[in-house]
């Protein structure tokens, strides 16, 4: 069970909790891109190759962010 699945099963999660998780995941995404890009430059790897390797992970993160934003919207509407 992944982190977002755990969140949807909890009855006492608030929109604020989800907002904090979203912020942390966005920071992680940004750090992942930045650190990977810096490491690739030092290793003199081609940007195209690095981006191709990074895209699947970014897609997973973006998908999780979308789910969390939908959950946050649902929680905001229900309150």
MIVOMI-345685 format. One record per residue: residue number from 1; residue in three letters; x, y, z of N, C-alpha, C in turn. Coordinates in nm, 3 decimals. Example, Ala and Ser with C-alpha at 12.3 -4.5 7.8 and 13.67 -1.06 7.14 Angstrom:
BEGIN
+-----+-----+---------+---------+---------+---------+---------+---------+---------+---------+---------+
!   i !  aa !     n_u !     n_v !     n_w !    ca_u !    ca_v !    ca_w !     c_u !     c_v !     c_w !
+-----+-----+---------+---------+---------+---------+---------+---------+---------+---------+---------+
!   1 ! ALA !   1.319 !  -0.569 !   0.780 !   1.230 !  -0.450 !   0.780 !   1.320 !  -0.330 !   0.780 !
!   2 ! SER !   1.285 !  -0.225 !   0.708 !   1.367 !  -0.106 !   0.714 !   1.290 !   0.003 !   0.787 !
+-----+-----+---------+---------+---------+---------+---------+---------+---------+---------+---------+
% end
This chain:
BEGIN
+-----+-----+---------+---------+---------+---------+---------+---------+---------+---------+---------+
!   i !  aa !     n_u !     n_v !     n_w !    ca_u !    ca_v !    ca_w !     c_u !     c_v !     c_w !
+-----+-----+---------+---------+---------+---------+---------+---------+---------+---------+---------+
!   1 ! UNK !   0.086 !  -0.117 !   0.000 !   0.000 !   0.000 !   0.000 !   0.090 !   0.123 !   0.000 !
!   2 ! UNK !   0.065 !   0.216 !  -0.094 !   0.149 !   0.335 !  -0.098 !   0.095 !   0.445 !  -0.007 !
!   3 ! UNK !   0.169 !   0.553 !   0.002 !   0.138 !   0.662 !   0.095 !   0.001 !   0.723 !   0.066 !
!   4 ! UNK !  -0.034 !   0.745 !  -0.061 !  -0.163 !   0.806 !  -0.092 !  -0.278 !   0.713 !  -0.058 !
!   5 ! UNK !  -0.260 !   0.584 !  -0.075 !  -0.365 !   0.490 !  -0.038 !  -0.390 !   0.493 !   0.112 !
!   6 ! UNK !  -0.284 !   0.504 !   0.189 !  -0.298 !   0.513 !   0.334 !  -0.377 !   0.637 !   0.372 !
!   7 ! UNK !  -0.352 !   0.744 !   0.300 !  -0.420 !   0.870 !   0.332 !  -0.569 !   0.860 !   0.306 !
!   8 ! UNK !  -0.608 !   0.795 !   0.201 !  -0.749 !   0.787 !   0.168 !  -0.827 !   0.698 !   0.263 !
!   9 ! UNK !  -0.758 !   0.612 !   0.336 !  -0.829 !   0.524 !   0.429 !  -0.845 !   0.586 !   0.567 !
!  10 ! UNK !  -0.779 !   0.697 !   0.591 !  -0.787 !   0.763 !   0.721 !  -0.908 !   0.855 !   0.725 !
!  11 ! UNK !  -0.988 !   0.844 !   0.832 !  -1.108 !   0.926 !   0.843 !  -1.082 !   1.063 !   0.903 !
!  12 ! UNK !  -0.972 !   1.080 !   0.973 !  -0.950 !   1.204 !   1.045 !  -0.845 !   1.295 !   0.982 !
!  13 ! UNK !  -0.815 !   1.277 !   0.856 !  -0.718 !   1.363 !   0.789 !  -0.786 !   1.493 !   0.747 !
!  14 ! UNK !  -0.714 !   1.602 !   0.762 !  -0.771 !   1.733 !   0.729 !  -0.710 !   1.786 !   0.600 !
!  15 ! UNK !  -0.773 !   1.888 !   0.546 !  -0.721 !   1.953 !   0.426 !  -0.583 !   2.010 !   0.454 !
!  16 ! UNK !  -0.560 !   2.057 !   0.575 !  -0.430 !   2.111 !   0.614 !  -0.323 !   2.001 !   0.611 !
!  17 ! UNK !  -0.357 !   1.883 !   0.659 !  -0.264 !   1.770 !   0.655 !  -0.224 !   1.739 !   0.510 !
!  18 ! UNK !  -0.322 !   1.737 !   0.423 !  -0.296 !   1.707 !   0.283 !  -0.210 !   1.818 !   0.221 !
!  19 ! UNK !  -0.239 !   1.943 !   0.257 !  -0.160 !   2.056 !   0.206 !  -0.013 !   2.043 !   0.246 !
!  20 ! UNK !   0.012 !   1.999 !   0.367 !   0.150 !   1.981 !   0.413 !   0.219 !   1.870 !   0.335 !
!  21 ! UNK !   0.148 !   1.763 !   0.310 !   0.205 !   1.651 !   0.233 !   0.233 !   1.695 !   0.091 !
!  22 ! UNK !   0.142 !   1.772 !   0.032 !   0.162 !   1.824 !  -0.103 !   0.289 !   1.910 !  -0.108 !
!  23 ! UNK !   0.305 !   1.999 !  -0.011 !   0.422 !   2.087 !  -0.008 !   0.551 !   2.006 !   0.002 !
!  24 ! UNK !   0.551 !   1.903 !   0.086 !   0.670 !   1.819 !   0.101 !   0.701 !   1.743 !  -0.027 !
!  25 ! UNK !   0.597 !   1.692 !  -0.093 !   0.618 !   1.618 !  -0.216 !   0.667 !   1.710 !  -0.328 !
!  26 ! UNK !   0.616 !   1.832 !  -0.333 !   0.662 !   1.929 !  -0.432 !   0.810 !   1.964 !  -0.408 !
!  27 ! UNK !   0.848 !   1.979 !  -0.282 !   0.988 !   2.006 !  -0.250 !   1.077 !   1.889 !  -0.290 !
!  28 ! UNK !   1.030 !   1.768 !  -0.264 !   1.104 !   1.648 !  -0.302 !   1.124 !   1.643 !  -0.453 !
!  29 ! UNK !   1.019 !   1.673 !  -0.528 !   1.025 !   1.671 !  -0.674 !   1.129 !   1.771 !  -0.723 !
!  30 ! UNK !   1.123 !   1.890 !  -0.670 !   1.216 !   1.995 !  -0.710 !   1.361 !   1.956 !  -0.676 !
!  31 ! UNK !   1.381 !   1.902 !  -0.557 !   1.514 !   1.860 !  -0.515 !   1.565 !   1.745 !  -0.603 !
!  32 ! UNK !   1.479 !   1.651 !  -0.637 !   1.517 !   1.540 !  -0.722 !   1.566 !   1.589 !  -0.858 !
!  33 ! UNK !   1.492 !   1.680 !  -0.919 !   1.531 !   1.734 !  -1.049 !   1.663 !   1.809 !  -1.037 !
!  34 ! UNK !   1.673 !   1.894 !  -0.937 !   1.793 !   1.976 !  -0.921 !   1.917 !   1.890 !  -0.895 !
!  35 ! UNK !   1.908 !   1.799 !  -0.802 !   2.023 !   1.716 !  -0.768 !   2.062 !   1.623 !  -0.882 !
!  36 ! UNK !   1.963 !   1.569 !  -0.952 !   1.992 !   1.481 !  -1.064 !   2.060 !   1.558 !  -1.176 !
!  37 ! UNK !   2.012 !   1.678 !  -1.203 !   2.070 !   1.762 !  -1.307 !   2.214 !   1.800 !  -1.272 !
!  38 ! UNK !   2.236 !   1.839 !  -1.147 !   2.372 !   1.876 !  -1.104 !   2.468 !   1.757 !  -1.113 !
!  39 ! UNK !   2.421 !   1.642 !  -1.071 !   2.505 !   1.522 !  -1.077 !   2.536 !   1.484 !  -1.222 !
!  40 ! UNK !   2.438 !   1.496 !  -1.307 !   2.458 !   1.464 !  -1.449 !   2.560 !   1.559 !  -1.512 !
!  41 ! UNK !   2.555 !   1.686 !  -1.475 !   2.652 !   1.782 !  -1.528 !   2.794 !   1.745 !  -1.485 !
!  42 ! UNK !   2.808 !   1.709 !  -1.357 !   2.941 !   1.672 !  -1.307 !   2.992 !   1.545 !  -1.375 !
!  43 ! UNK !   2.902 !   1.454 !  -1.404 !   2.940 !   1.329 !  -1.468 !   2.947 !   1.343 !  -1.620 !
!  44 ! UNK !   2.913 !   1.463 !  -1.668 !   2.916 !   1.493 !  -1.811 !   2.826 !   1.399 !  -1.891 !
!  45 ! UNK !   2.708 !   1.376 !  -1.837 !   2.608 !   1.294 !  -1.906 !   2.521 !   1.384 !  -1.993 !
!  46 ! UNK !   2.468 !   1.328 !  -2.097 !   2.380 !   1.406 !  -2.186 !   2.247 !   1.431 !  -2.117 !
!  47 ! UNK !   2.200 !   1.554 !  -2.126 !   2.076 !   1.594 !  -2.062 !   1.957 !   1.510 !  -2.109 !
!  48 ! UNK !   1.955 !   1.477 !  -2.236 !   1.845 !   1.399 !  -2.293 !   1.836 !   1.262 !  -2.225 !
!  49 ! UNK !   1.950 !   1.200 !  -2.204 !   1.951 !   1.068 !  -2.140 !   1.906 !   1.076 !  -1.995 !
!  50 ! UNK !   1.952 !   1.180 !  -1.926 !   1.915 !   1.197 !  -1.785 !   1.765 !   1.224 !  -1.774 !
!  51 ! UNK !   1.715 !   1.309 !  -1.859 !   1.572 !   1.342 !  -1.858 !   1.488 !   1.218 !  -1.886 !
!  52 ! UNK !   1.531 !   1.136 !  -1.978 !   1.458 !   1.013 !  -2.011 !   1.452 !   0.919 !  -1.891 !
!  53 ! UNK !   1.559 !   0.913 !  -1.814 !   1.561 !   0.827 !  -1.696 !   1.476 !   0.886 !  -1.583 !
!  54 ! UNK !   1.471 !   1.018 !  -1.576 !   1.401 !   1.087 !  -1.468 !   1.250 !   1.095 !  -1.490 !
!  55 ! UNK !   1.208 !   1.100 !  -1.615 !   1.066 !   1.120 !  -1.647 !   0.969 !   1.021 !  -1.581 !
!  56 ! UNK !   0.998 !   0.892 !  -1.578 !   0.902 !   0.799 !  -1.513 !   0.881 !   0.831 !  -1.365 !
!  57 ! UNK !   0.988 !   0.866 !  -1.297 !   0.976 !   0.900 !  -1.154 !   0.897 !   1.030 !  -1.137 !
!  58 ! UNK !   0.922 !   1.127 !  -1.222 !   0.848 !   1.252 !  -1.215 !   0.699 !   1.231 !  -1.245 !
!  59 ! UNK !   0.671 !   1.140 !  -1.336 !   0.531 !   1.110 !  -1.368 !   0.460 !   1.050 !  -1.247 !
!  60 ! UNK !   0.528 !   0.963 !  -1.172 !   0.469 !   0.905 !  -1.051 !   0.442 !   1.014 !  -0.947 !
!  61 ! UNK !   0.538 !   1.103 !  -0.931 !   0.523 !   1.212 !  -0.834 !   0.408 !   1.303 !  -0.876 !
!  62 ! UNK !   0.402 !   1.337 !  -1.004 !   0.295 !   1.425 !  -1.053 !   0.158 !   1.360 !  -1.036 !
!  63 ! UNK !   0.151 !   1.230 !  -1.056 !   0.027 !   1.157 !  -1.038 !  -0.017 !   1.160 !  -0.891 !
!  64 ! UNK !   0.078 !   1.138 !  -0.802 !   0.048 !   1.143 !  -0.659 !   0.004 !   1.283 !  -0.617 !
!  65 ! UNK !   0.070 !   1.385 !  -0.672 !   0.031 !   1.523 !  -0.641 !  -0.111 !   1.552 !  -0.688 !
!  66 ! UNK !  -0.145 !   1.503 !  -0.806 !  -0.279 !   1.523 !  -0.859 !  -0.384 !   1.457 !  -0.767 !
!  67 ! UNK !  -0.356 !   1.335 !  -0.725 !  -0.448 !   1.265 !  -0.635 !  -0.464 !   1.340 !  -0.502 !
!  68 ! UNK !  -0.352 !   1.388 !  -0.450 !  -0.357 !   1.462 !  -0.325 !  -0.434 !   1.593 !  -0.339 !
!  69 ! UNK !  -0.415 !   1.661 !  -0.451 !  -0.489 !   1.787 !  -0.473 !  -0.638 !   1.760 !  -0.486 !
!  70 ! UNK !  -0.674 !   1.650 !  -0.551 !  -0.816 !   1.613 !  -0.560 !  -0.872 !   1.582 !  -0.422 !
!  71 ! UNK !  -0.794 !   1.512 !  -0.341 !  -0.837 !   1.479 !  -0.206 !  -0.851 !   1.607 !  -0.123 !
!  72 ! UNK !  -0.758 !   1.698 !  -0.140 !  -0.763 !   1.824 !  -0.067 !  -0.888 !   1.902 !  -0.106 !
!  73 ! UNK !  -0.919 !   1.905 !  -0.234 !  -1.039 !   1.974 !  -0.280 !  -1.166 !   1.910 !  -0.222 !
!  74 ! UNK !  -1.170 !   1.778 !  -0.218 !  -1.284 !   1.707 !  -0.160 !  -1.300 !   1.740 !  -0.012 !
!  75 ! UNK !  -1.188 !   1.741 !   0.059 !  -1.192 !   1.773 !   0.201 !  -1.236 !   1.917 !   0.224 !
!  76 ! UNK !  -1.191 !   2.008 !   0.139 !  -1.228 !   2.148 !   0.154 !  -1.378 !   2.168 !   0.127 !
!  77 ! UNK !  -1.431 !   2.095 !   0.030 !  -1.573 !   2.106 !  -0.002 !  -1.662 !   2.046 !   0.107 !
!  78 ! UNK !  -1.612 !   1.942 !   0.172 !  -1.694 !   1.875 !   0.273 !  -1.693 !   1.949 !   0.407 !
!  79 ! UNK !  -1.602 !   2.043 !   0.422 !  -1.596 !   2.119 !   0.549 !  -1.674 !   2.245 !   0.542 !
+-----+-----+---------+---------+---------+---------+---------+---------+---------+---------+---------+
% end
